[in-house]
Amino acid sequence: MGIFILGSLVFIVAFVFFKISALKKTENNQSWSRLALVGLVDYLVLVIGSLGTGILFMTMYSIGHG
């Protein structure tokens, strides 16, 4: 269970740093609602990708170890 908590904390920290760097590169005239929508879409894509990768690796592990 600890490895899942550690993985989720690393994911959240990486996502926050990613969004901070993206916000520094955006133009000042963009609306906060648009930036929030982009952040939500980015978050959903990253979560689905992380879950999909975890499922894929666990499936490969189960097949490999019988």
C-alpha positions as CSV (number, residue, x, y, z in Angstrom):
1,M,0.0,0.0,0.0
2,G,2.9,2.3,0.7
3,I,4.2,2.2,-2.8
4,F,0.8,3.3,-4.1
5,I,0.8,6.3,-1.7
6,L,4.4,7.2,-2.7
7,G,3.5,6.9,-6.4
8,S,0.5,9.1,-6.0
9,L,2.5,11.8,-4.1
10,V,5.2,11.8,-6.8
11,F,2.5,12.1,-9.4
12,I,0.9,15.1,-7.7
13,V,4.2,16.8,-7.2
14,A,5.2,16.3,-10.8
15,F,1.8,17.5,-12.0
16,V,2.0,20.7,-9.9
17,F,5.5,21.5,-11.2
18,F,4.3,20.8,-14.7
19,K,1.4,23.2,-14.3
20,I,3.6,25.9,-12.7
21,S,6.0,25.8,-15.6
22,A,3.0,25.9,-18.1
23,L,1.5,28.9,-16.3
24,K,4.8,30.8,-16.5
25,K,4.8,30.3,-20.3
26,T,1.2,31.5,-20.9
27,E,0.2,34.9,-22.0
28,N,-1.2,37.4,-19.4
29,N,-4.4,38.0,-21.4
30,Q,-5.7,34.4,-21.1
31,S,-8.7,33.8,-18.8
32,W,-8.5,31.8,-15.6
33,S,-11.4,29.7,-16.7
34,R,-9.6,28.6,-19.9
35,L,-6.5,27.8,-17.9
36,A,-8.5,25.8,-15.4
37,L,-10.1,23.8,-18.2
38,V,-6.8,23.1,-19.8
39,G,-5.5,22.0,-16.3
40,L,-8.4,19.7,-15.8
41,V,-8.0,18.1,-19.2
42,D,-4.3,17.6,-18.6
43,Y,-5.0,16.1,-15.2
44,L,-7.6,13.6,-16.6
45,V,-5.2,12.6,-19.4
46,L,-2.4,12.0,-16.9
47,V,-4.7,10.0,-14.5
48,I,-6.0,7.8,-17.3
49,G,-2.5,7.3,-18.6
50,S,-1.2,6.4,-15.2
51,L,-4.0,3.9,-14.5
52,G,-3.7,2.4,-17.9
53,T,0.0,1.9,-17.5
54,G,-0.5,0.4,-14.1
55,I,-3.1,-2.0,-15.4
56,L,-0.8,-2.9,-18.3
57,F,2.2,-3.6,-16.1
58,M,0.2,-5.6,-13.6
59,T,-1.2,-7.7,-16.4
60,M,2.2,-8.3,-17.8
61,Y,3.5,-9.2,-14.3
62,S,0.6,-11.6,-13.8
63,I,1.2,-13.3,-17.1
64,G,5.0,-13.5,-16.5
65,H,4.7,-15.0,-13.1
66,G,1.8,-17.4,-13.9
